[in-house]
């Protein structure tokens, strides 16, 4: 399955996706960024999310990163 299809599936079915799967795909999206500053920012966000103990809190924080998924889809 292509990255674009995986991203569309996550955007369409966000509530059914684990935070781990979301962050795994985000890591692949980050490979496309040309700005190291953006990558560093997101790496910090991912680290903070991974430190959380509650899956519901992780999902809440992941939802805030959905615009990066939209960014990737707009370029395809």
C-alpha positions in Angstrom: 0.0 0.0 0.0 1.4 3.4 -1.0 2.1 6.1 1.6 -0.6 8.3 0.1 -3.2 5.6 0.5 -2.1 5.0 4.1 -2.3 8.7 4.8 -5.8 8.9 3.3 -7.0 5.9 5.4 -5.7 7.5 8.6 -7.3 10.9 7.8 -10.6 9.2 6.9 -10.5 6.8 9.9 -8.6 8.7 12.5 -10.6 7.4 15.5 -9.7 3.8 14.5 -6.0 4.3 14.2 -3.6 3.8 17.1 -1.2 6.6 18.0 1.7 4.4 17.2 0.5 3.8 13.7 -0.2 7.6 13.3 3.3 8.5 14.5 4.9 5.8 12.3 3.3 7.4 9.2 4.2 10.9 10.4 7.8 9.8 10.5 7.6 8.8 6.8 6.0 12.2 6.0 8.8 14.0 7.8 11.3 12.6 5.3 9.6 14.9 2.7 10.2 18.1 4.7 12.9 20.4 3.4 13.1 22.4 6.6 15.2 20.9 9.4 13.5 23.3 11.8 10.1 21.6 11.0 11.6 18.1 11.5 13.2 19.1 14.8 9.9 20.6 15.9 7.9 17.5 15.0 10.5 15.2 16.6 10.0 17.1 19.9 6.3 16.8 19.6 6.6 13.0 18.9 8.8 12.5 21.9 6.3 14.3 24.1 3.5 12.2 22.8 5.4 9.0 23.4 6.0 10.0 27.0 2.2 10.2 27.6 0.7 7.1 29.4 -2.9 7.4 28.2 -3.8 6.4 24.6 -6.6 8.9 24.6 -4.3 11.7 25.5 -1.8 10.5 22.8 -4.7 10.5 20.2 -5.7 14.0 21.3 -2.1 15.2 20.7 -1.9 13.3 17.4 -5.1 15.0 16.2 -3.2 18.3 16.4 -0.7 17.0 13.9 -3.2 16.1 11.2 -2.4 19.2 9.2 0.9 17.6 8.3 -1.0 14.7 6.7 -3.1 17.2 4.8 0.1 19.0 3.6 1.4 15.7 2.2 -1.9 14.9 0.4 -2.0 18.4 -1.1 1.4 17.8 -2.8 0.3 14.5 -4.3 
